[in-house]
Amino acid sequence: MDAPISIGFGATNSQPSTVAYMLDLLDPQPGDRVLDVGSGSGWTTALLAELVGPEGSVTGVEIVGGLVEMGRANLAERWPWARIIPALQDRLGLPDSGPYERILVSADGGRVPQELEAQLADGGRMVLPAGQEMMVVDLSGGVPVRRPAAGLFSFVPLR
């Protein structure tokens, strides 16, 4: 089924075609350090873990405690190089743990947050919805370059 799927706690997993599109834009590589903002059930965290392999690492952050536990249970034992932790209440992402080669954001904050751009490694890439538009942000020479990707998308709000 290519539709959003309810996962409880008022949240959904994005429809598979949207996730595939975002992962294609993100282009994670083996060995990358990845931040997964809004990890929900851990589905995208697991997909990212498969793509970066055991030489990489994936950290999911989630604001809903019940989803943190669900995501951890879904990742248990199969992807030891991936983890999900509670999101910080006062900051986006994990600024003290970066930089990251890739950042995936699965919620719409209406804009491209500079707080997350600052967590990208030079040469890194972030993919996120911003005001229903899919955006790709590449960091080159310390300068974020933003470009819209094709299509309009509906996501839960970024909190």
N, CA and C atoms as a LAMMPS dump frame, in Angstrom:
ITEM: TIMESTEP
0
ITEM: NUMBER OF ATOMS
477
ITEM: BOX BOUNDS ff ff ff
-5.0000000000000000e+02 5.0000000000000000e+02
-5.0000000000000000e+02 5.0000000000000000e+02
-5.0000000000000000e+02 5.0000000000000000e+02
ITEM: ATOMS id mol type element x y z
1 1 1 N 0.85 -1.17 0
2 1 2 C 0 0 0
3 1 3 C 0.903 1.243 0
4 2 1 N 0.693 2.121 -0.929
5 2 2 C 1.492 3.338 -1.03
6 2 3 C 0.715 4.512 -0.433
7 3 1 N 0.634 4.508 0.895
8 3 2 C -0.083 5.553 1.618
9 3 3 C 0.542 5.679 3.004
10 4 1 N 0.345 6.83 3.662
11 4 2 C 0.824 6.953 5.038
12 4 3 C 0.155 5.884 5.914
13 5 1 N 0.896 5.377 6.888
14 5 2 C 0.393 4.317 7.751
15 5 3 C 0.443 4.803 9.192
16 6 1 N -0.69 4.739 9.886
17 6 2 C -0.743 5.148 11.282
18 6 3 C 0.128 4.221 12.123
19 7 1 N 0.936 4.834 13.003
20 7 2 C 1.797 4.052 13.904
21 7 3 C 1.474 4.341 15.37
22 8 1 N 0.342 5.002 15.593
23 8 2 C -0.051 5.351 16.953
24 8 3 C 0.544 6.677 17.384
25 9 1 N 0.12 7.14 18.55
26 9 2 C 0.626 8.389 19.129
27 9 3 C 0.361 9.595 18.219
28 10 1 N -0.662 9.503 17.345
29 10 2 C -0.983 10.592 16.423
30 10 3 C 0.031 10.764 15.309
31 11 1 N 0.829 9.724 15.051
32 11 2 C 1.897 9.797 14.044
33 11 3 C 1.653 8.792 12.926
34 12 1 N 2.361 9.006 11.818
35 12 2 C 2.292 8.088 10.678
36 12 3 C 3.688 7.832 10.135
37 13 1 N 3.839 6.683 9.5
38 13 2 C 4.993 6.467 8.619
39 13 3 C 4.625 7.091 7.287
40 14 1 N 5.552 7.773 6.651
41 14 2 C 5.292 8.348 5.336
42 14 3 C 5.053 7.239 4.33
43 15 1 N 4.34 7.584 3.262
44 15 2 C 4.074 6.561 2.246
45 15 3 C 5.38 6.106 1.615
46 16 1 N 5.475 4.818 1.28
47 16 2 C 6.722 4.25 0.781
48 16 3 C 7.322 4.986 -0.414
49 17 1 N 6.504 5.455 -1.35
50 17 2 C 7.086 6.151 -2.513
51 17 3 C 7.741 7.462 -2.102
52 18 1 N 7.193 8.136 -1.099
53 18 2 C 7.796 9.377 -0.611
54 18 3 C 9.119 9.081 0.069
55 19 1 N 9.158 8.037 0.893
56 19 2 C 10.399 7.662 1.572
57 19 3 C 11.459 7.264 0.548
58 20 1 N 11.07 6.491 -0.462
59 20 2 C 12.025 6.096 -1.51
60 20 3 C 12.568 7.331 -2.226
61 21 1 N 11.712 8.29 -2.521
62 21 2 C 12.126 9.527 -3.183
63 21 3 C 13.118 10.302 -2.307
64 22 1 N 12.802 10.428 -1.022
65 22 2 C 13.685 11.164 -0.111
66 22 3 C 15.039 10.47 0.025
67 23 1 N 15.031 9.143 0.131
68 23 2 C 16.292 8.414 0.252
69 23 3 C 17.113 8.516 -1.023
70 24 1 N 16.447 8.531 -2.168
71 24 2 C 17.158 8.705 -3.435
72 24 3 C 17.815 10.086 -3.483
73 25 1 N 17.088 11.113 -3.055
74 25 2 C 17.662 12.46 -3.014
75 25 3 C 18.803 12.552 -2.002
76 26 1 N 18.641 11.889 -0.869
77 26 2 C 19.651 11.943 0.196
78 26 3 C 20.945 11.251 -0.216
79 27 1 N 20.822 10.143 -0.937
80 27 2 C 21.966 9.396 -1.457
81 27 3 C 22.974 9.007 -0.37
82 28 1 N 22.506 8.329 0.693
83 28 2 C 23.455 7.896 1.729
84 28 3 C 24.413 6.842 1.19
85 29 1 N 25.648 6.911 1.651
86 29 2 C 26.702 6.008 1.179
87 29 3 C 27.221 5.149 2.325
88 30 1 N 27.755 3.97 2.021
89 30 2 C 28.348 3.15 3.075
90 30 3 C 29.369 3.964 3.877
91 31 1 N 29.278 3.86 5.19
92 31 2 C 30.203 4.568 6.065
93 31 3 C 29.734 5.937 6.513
94 32 1 N 28.646 6.463 5.944
95 32 2 C 28.152 7.788 6.332
96 32 3 C 27.636 7.802 7.767
97 33 1 N 27.788 8.964 8.402
98 33 2 C 27.112 9.263 9.678
99 33 3 C 25.833 9.984 9.311
100 34 1 N 24.693 9.448 9.774
101 34 2 C 23.391 9.973 9.377
102 34 3 C 22.577 10.341 10.609
103 35 1 N 21.873 11.47 10.511
104 35 2 C 20.914 11.898 11.52
105 35 3 C 19.52 11.78 10.909
106 36 1 N 18.623 11.076 11.59
107 36 2 C 17.253 10.866 11.139
108 36 3 C 16.324 11.611 12.092
109 37 1 N 15.863 12.793 11.693
110 37 2 C 15.043 13.653 12.539
111 37 3 C 13.569 13.29 12.35
112 38 1 N 12.918 12.908 13.449
113 38 2 C 11.538 12.451 13.375
114 38 3 C 11.498 10.986 12.979
115 39 1 N 12.217 10.159 13.722
116 39 2 C 12.415 8.764 13.334
117 39 3 C 11.181 7.889 13.519
118 40 1 N 10.182 8.345 14.271
119 40 2 C 8.931 7.609 14.403
120 40 3 C 9.127 6.17 14.836
121 41 1 N 8.62 5.236 14.038
122 41 2 C 8.677 3.808 14.359
123 41 3 C 10.056 3.199 14.146
124 42 1 N 10.97 3.96 13.573
125 42 2 C 12.306 3.443 13.275
126 42 3 C 12.444 2.881 11.872
127 43 1 N 11.377 2.968 11.082
128 43 2 C 11.406 2.417 9.721
129 43 3 C 12.473 3.091 8.866
130 44 1 N 12.476 4.425 8.82
131 44 2 C 13.497 5.103 8.001
132 44 3 C 14.88 4.936 8.612
133 45 1 N 14.953 4.846 9.941
134 45 2 C 16.239 4.623 10.597
135 45 3 C 16.822 3.286 10.156
136 46 1 N 15.975 2.26 10.094
137 46 2 C 16.416 0.934 9.648
138 46 3 C 16.835 0.958 8.181
139 47 1 N 16.061 1.627 7.335
140 47 2 C 16.43 1.731 5.916
141 47 3 C 17.783 2.428 5.762
142 48 1 N 17.966 3.511 6.495
143 48 2 C 19.244 4.225 6.447
144 48 3 C 20.386 3.343 6.945
145 49 1 N 20.14 2.561 8
146 49 2 C 21.168 1.661 8.533
147 49 3 C 21.577 0.632 7.482
148 50 1 N 20.616 0.112 6.741
149 50 2 C 20.942 -0.829 5.664
150 50 3 C 21.811 -0.159 4.604
151 51 1 N 21.5 1.099 4.292
152 51 2 C 22.226 1.798 3.228
153 51 3 C 23.649 2.195 3.629
154 52 1 N 23.858 2.576 4.891
155 52 2 C 25.212 2.986 5.302
156 52 3 C 26.042 1.807 5.781
157 53 1 N 25.377 0.695 6.121
158 53 2 C 26.089 -0.501 6.538
159 53 3 C 26.744 -0.356 7.898
160 54 1 N 27.33 -1.451 8.387
161 54 2 C 27.915 -1.43 9.732
162 54 3 C 29.128 -0.522 9.876
163 55 1 N 29.712 -0.083 8.763
164 55 2 C 30.821 0.873 8.865
165 55 3 C 30.309 2.304 9.048
166 56 1 N 29.002 2.503 8.904
167 56 2 C 28.381 3.804 9.126
168 56 3 C 27.658 3.828 10.46
169 57 1 N 26.912 4.902 10.689
170 57 2 C 26.086 4.985 11.893
171 57 3 C 24.871 5.851 11.598
172 58 1 N 23.773 5.51 12.251
173 58 2 C 22.533 6.269 12.105
174 58 3 C 21.995 6.558 13.497
175 59 1 N 21.676 7.822 13.736
176 59 2 C 21.04 8.22 14.975
177 59 3 C 19.702 8.841 14.641
178 60 1 N 18.644 8.213 15.14
179 60 2 C 17.303 8.765 15.003
180 60 3 C 16.959 9.562 16.242
181 61 1 N 16.28 10.677 16.04
182 61 2 C 15.763 11.456 17.163
183 61 3 C 14.254 11.568 17.001
184 62 1 N 13.559 11.411 18.113
185 62 2 C 12.092 11.402 18.101
186 62 3 C 11.597 12.075 19.366
187 63 1 N 10.583 12.937 19.218
188 63 2 C 10.082 13.705 20.358
189 63 3 C 9.039 12.951 21.176
190 64 1 N 8.383 11.956 20.589
191 64 2 C 7.33 11.205 21.279
192 64 3 C 7.953 9.984 21.963
193 65 1 N 7.883 9.953 23.281
194 65 2 C 8.518 8.896 24.056
195 65 3 C 8.089 7.489 23.657
196 66 1 N 6.803 7.288 23.423
197 66 2 C 6.317 5.98 23.013
198 66 3 C 6.892 5.533 21.688
199 67 1 N 7.115 6.487 20.788
200 67 2 C 7.721 6.148 19.492
201 67 3 C 9.211 5.861 19.636
202 68 1 N 9.876 6.522 20.572
203 68 2 C 11.287 6.211 20.841
204 68 3 C 11.398 4.741 21.226
205 69 1 N 10.539 4.304 22.147
206 69 2 C 10.573 2.906 22.587
207 69 3 C 10.219 1.956 21.445
208 70 1 N 9.19 2.297 20.649
209 70 2 C 8.807 1.462 19.514
210 70 3 C 9.964 1.35 18.518
211 71 1 N 10.568 2.475 18.191
212 71 2 C 11.68 2.48 17.25
213 71 3 C 12.858 1.667 17.743
214 72 1 N 13.183 1.813 19.021
215 72 2 C 14.282 1.027 19.6
216 72 3 C 13.995 -0.468 19.489
217 73 1 N 12.768 -0.859 19.791
218 73 2 C 12.398 -2.279 19.712
219 73 3 C 12.49 -2.775 18.27
220 74 1 N 12.099 -1.933 17.321
221 74 2 C 12.155 -2.338 15.912
222 74 3 C 13.584 -2.468 15.392
223 75 1 N 14.511 -1.737 15.981
224 75 2 C 15.914 -1.798 15.555
225 75 3 C 16.714 -2.873 16.293
226 76 1 N 16.211 -3.301 17.433
227 76 2 C 16.962 -4.18 18.332
228 76 3 C 17.563 -5.377 17.602
229 77 1 N 18.825 -5.585 17.865
230 77 2 C 19.61 -6.742 17.431
231 77 3 C 19.988 -6.759 15.953
232 78 1 N 19.181 -6.22 15.067
233 78 2 C 19.497 -6.317 13.641
234 78 3 C 20.454 -5.225 13.169
235 79 1 N 20.336 -4.015 13.738
236 79 2 C 21.145 -2.878 13.283
237 79 3 C 21.844 -2.239 14.486
238 80 1 N 22.897 -2.854 15.023
239 80 2 C 23.571 -2.282 16.196
240 80 3 C 24.261 -0.945 15.906
241 81 1 N 24.427 -0.578 14.653
242 81 2 C 25.038 0.709 14.304
243 81 3 C 23.977 1.811 14.158
244 82 1 N 22.74 1.479 14.544
245 82 2 C 21.653 2.466 14.52
246 82 3 C 21.029 2.552 15.901
247 83 1 N 20.611 3.771 16.266
248 83 2 C 19.967 3.961 17.567
249 83 3 C 18.934 5.067 17.443
250 84 1 N 18.006 5.072 18.367
251 84 2 C 17.012 6.143 18.447
252 84 3 C 17.052 6.691 19.864
253 85 1 N 17.104 8.012 19.947
254 85 2 C 17.143 8.674 21.25
255 85 3 C 16.056 9.747 21.3
256 86 1 N 15.652 10.131 22.499
257 86 2 C 14.657 11.205 22.606
258 86 3 C 15.21 12.516 22.058
259 87 1 N 14.368 13.224 21.323
260 87 2 C 14.753 14.536 20.789
261 87 3 C 14.934 15.523 21.936
262 88 1 N 15.85 16.438 21.751
263 88 2 C 16.051 17.512 22.718
264 88 3 C 14.842 18.441 22.68
265 89 1 N 14.411 18.895 23.815
266 89 2 C 13.231 19.759 23.873
267 89 3 C 13.515 21.188 23.399
268 90 1 N 14.765 21.614 23.503
269 90 2 C 15.078 23.015 23.222
270 90 3 C 15.927 23.221 21.968
271 91 1 N 16.278 22.13 21.253
272 91 2 C 17.105 22.257 20.05
273 91 3 C 16.701 21.211 19.03
274 92 1 N 16.916 21.533 17.767
275 92 2 C 16.659 20.572 16.695
276 92 3 C 17.883 19.708 16.461
277 93 1 N 17.658 18.435 16.201
278 93 2 C 18.76 17.538 15.889
279 93 3 C 19.589 17.217 17.108
280 94 1 N 20.878 16.999 16.867
281 94 2 C 21.844 16.712 17.937
282 94 3 C 23.1 17.534 17.678
283 95 1 N 23.049 18.826 17.957
284 95 2 C 24.172 19.707 17.601
285 95 3 C 25.5 19.325 18.233
286 96 1 N 25.478 18.69 19.397
287 96 2 C 26.739 18.329 20.058
288 96 3 C 27.331 17.029 19.54
289 97 1 N 26.614 16.323 18.672
290 97 2 C 27.082 15.026 18.166
291 97 3 C 27.474 15.058 16.694
292 98 1 N 27.262 16.177 16.006
293 98 2 C 27.585 16.279 14.589
294 98 3 C 29.066 16.47 14.379
295 99 1 N 29.49 16.671 13.182
296 99 2 C 28.65 16.842 11.994
297 99 3 C 28.26 15.498 11.374
298 100 1 N 27.246 15.572 10.514
299 100 2 C 26.71 14.404 9.826
300 100 3 C 26.884 14.567 8.317
301 101 1 N 27.18 13.452 7.649
302 101 2 C 27.253 13.481 6.178
303 101 3 C 25.864 13.582 5.56
304 102 1 N 24.86 13.039 6.256
305 102 2 C 23.495 13.061 5.749
306 102 3 C 22.533 13.324 6.9
307 103 1 N 21.511 14.151 6.614
308 103 2 C 20.427 14.402 7.559
309 103 3 C 19.111 14.238 6.801
310 104 1 N 18.237 13.397 7.343
311 104 2 C 16.895 13.202 6.801
312 104 3 C 15.904 13.74 7.818
313 105 1 N 14.979 14.579 7.363
314 105 2 C 13.966 15.147 8.246
315 105 3 C 12.606 14.707 7.732
316 106 1 N 11.832 14.052 8.602
317 106 2 C 10.534 13.504 8.19
318 106 3 C 9.373 14.235 8.841
319 107 1 N 9.499 15.542 8.976
320 107 2 C 8.432 16.402 9.474
321 107 3 C 8.673 17.787 8.885
322 108 1 N 7.6 18.556 8.737
323 108 2 C 7.679 19.842 8.046
324 108 3 C 7.639 21.001 9.032
325 109 1 N 8.748 21.727 9.114
326 109 2 C 8.829 22.905 9.974
327 109 3 C 8.499 24.198 9.24
328 110 1 N 8.116 24.088 7.959
329 110 2 C 7.745 25.265 7.186
330 110 3 C 8.916 26.036 6.609
331 111 1 N 10.124 25.652 6.969
332 111 2 C 11.327 26.333 6.509
333 111 3 C 12.492 25.359 6.599
334 112 1 N 13.641 25.757 6.068
335 112 2 C 14.866 24.975 6.238
336 112 3 C 15.553 25.506 7.491
337 113 1 N 15.608 24.708 8.553
338 113 2 C 16.198 25.197 9.806
339 113 3 C 17.717 25.345 9.72
340 114 1 N 18.196 26.544 9.999
341 114 2 C 19.634 26.78 10.031
342 114 3 C 20.307 25.936 11.106
343 115 1 N 19.562 25.602 12.172
344 115 2 C 20.115 24.765 13.238
345 115 3 C 20.533 23.399 12.707
346 116 1 N 19.793 22.876 11.736
347 116 2 C 20.152 21.586 11.145
348 116 3 C 21.228 21.745 10.079
349 117 1 N 21.186 22.83 9.321
350 117 2 C 22.26 23.076 8.34
351 117 3 C 23.612 23.107 9.039
352 118 1 N 23.646 23.682 10.249
353 118 2 C 24.896 23.793 11.002
354 118 3 C 25.426 22.435 11.45
355 119 1 N 24.604 21.389 11.383
356 119 2 C 25.024 20.056 11.806
357 119 3 C 25.514 19.198 10.644
358 120 1 N 25.503 19.767 9.439
359 120 2 C 26.012 19.051 8.267
360 120 3 C 27.531 19.138 8.192
361 121 1 N 28.154 18.039 7.801
362 121 2 C 29.582 18.039 7.485
363 121 3 C 29.772 18.701 6.126
364 122 1 N 30.953 19.28 5.894
365 122 2 C 31.218 19.84 4.573
366 122 3 C 31.108 18.719 3.537
367 123 1 N 30.388 18.969 2.474
368 123 2 C 30.101 17.943 1.475
369 123 3 C 28.854 17.139 1.813
370 124 1 N 28.227 17.455 2.947
371 124 2 C 27.048 16.733 3.401
372 124 3 C 25.773 17.197 2.726
373 125 1 N 24.72 16.429 2.961
374 125 2 C 23.422 16.711 2.339
375 125 3 C 22.299 16.47 3.332
376 126 1 N 21.292 17.347 3.263
377 126 2 C 20.076 17.203 4.05
378 126 3 C 18.889 17.214 3.095
379 127 1 N 17.901 16.362 3.379
380 127 2 C 16.654 16.335 2.618
381 127 3 C 15.52 16.497 3.613
382 128 1 N 14.585 17.409 3.294
383 128 2 C 13.493 17.696 4.217
384 128 3 C 12.341 18.381 3.505
385 129 1 N 11.128 18.23 4.047
386 129 2 C 10.021 19.038 3.554
387 129 3 C 10.067 20.403 4.236
388 130 1 N 9.769 21.453 3.484
389 130 2 C 9.723 22.813 4.035
390 130 3 C 8.57 23.54 3.36
391 131 1 N 7.488 23.733 4.089
392 131 2 C 6.319 24.371 3.501
393 131 3 C 5.723 23.54 2.382
394 132 1 N 5.679 22.242 2.556
395 132 2 C 5.151 21.245 1.613
396 132 3 C 6.02 21.057 0.372
397 133 1 N 7.153 21.718 0.322
398 133 2 C 8.082 21.554 -0.805
399 133 3 C 9.267 20.724 -0.326
400 134 1 N 9.659 19.724 -1.113
401 134 2 C 10.82 18.925 -0.754
402 134 3 C 12.07 19.731 -1.085
403 135 1 N 12.97 19.824 -0.116
404 135 2 C 14.192 20.603 -0.293
405 135 3 C 15.418 19.718 -0.124
406 136 1 N 16.445 20.034 -0.888
407 136 2 C 17.754 19.4 -0.77
408 136 3 C 18.729 20.509 -0.397
409 137 1 N 19.499 20.287 0.653
410 137 2 C 20.504 21.249 1.094
411 137 3 C 21.856 20.556 1.044
412 138 1 N 22.763 21.09 0.241
413 138 2 C 24.134 20.59 0.172
414 138 3 C 25.049 21.619 0.813
415 139 1 N 25.971 21.155 1.649
416 139 2 C 26.934 22.058 2.276
417 139 3 C 28.251 21.951 1.522
418 140 1 N 28.651 23.056 0.928
419 140 2 C 29.872 23.079 0.129
420 140 3 C 30.73 24.263 0.551
421 141 1 N 31.942 23.976 1.033
422 141 2 C 32.827 25.042 1.491
423 141 3 C 32.233 25.824 2.643
424 142 1 N 31.425 25.155 3.458
425 142 2 C 30.797 25.803 4.597
426 142 3 C 29.556 26.6 4.257
427 143 1 N 29.156 26.599 2.987
428 143 2 C 27.996 27.379 2.55
429 143 3 C 26.86 26.426 2.171
430 144 1 N 25.677 26.56 2.823
431 144 2 C 24.554 25.712 2.446
432 144 3 C 23.934 26.183 1.123
433 145 1 N 23.755 25.239 0.217
434 145 2 C 23.122 25.526 -1.072
435 145 3 C 21.793 24.791 -1.074
436 146 1 N 20.705 25.55 -1.12
437 146 2 C 19.351 24.993 -1.066
438 146 3 C 18.757 24.924 -2.463
439 147 1 N 18.072 23.798 -2.735
440 147 2 C 17.351 23.699 -4.013
441 147 3 C 16.102 22.868 -3.795
442 148 1 N 15.007 23.303 -4.41
443 148 2 C 13.785 22.512 -4.304
444 148 3 C 13.855 21.293 -5.219
445 149 1 N 13.248 20.202 -4.775
446 149 2 C 13.085 19.01 -5.606
447 149 3 C 11.64 19.008 -6.119
448 150 1 N 11.353 18.184 -7.07
449 150 2 C 10.036 18.14 -7.688
450 150 3 C 8.977 17.646 -6.708
451 151 1 N 7.798 18.223 -6.785
452 151 2 C 6.642 17.718 -6.064
453 151 3 C 6.312 18.476 -4.794
454 152 1 N 5.044 18.363 -4.405
455 152 2 C 4.554 18.903 -3.142
456 152 3 C 4.187 17.732 -2.24
457 153 1 N 4.427 17.9 -0.933
458 153 2 C 4.261 16.806 0.009
459 153 3 C 3.603 17.3 1.286
460 154 1 N 2.873 16.422 1.918
461 154 2 C 2.23 16.733 3.193
462 154 3 C 2.859 15.872 4.285
463 155 1 N 3.398 16.525 5.299
464 155 2 C 4.05 15.852 6.418
465 155 3 C 3.455 16.357 7.725
466 156 1 N 3.666 15.59 8.788
467 156 2 C 3.293 16.077 10.109
468 156 3 C 4.176 17.277 10.446
469 157 1 N 3.712 18.156 11.332
470 157 2 C 4.532 19.317 11.69
471 157 3 C 5.782 18.922 12.472
472 158 1 N 6.859 19.632 12.226
473 158 2 C 8.099 19.457 12.986
474 158 3 C 7.923 20.147 14.33
475 159 1 N 8.172 19.392 15.401
476 159 2 C 8.036 19.974 16.749
477 159 3 C 9.385 19.998 17.429
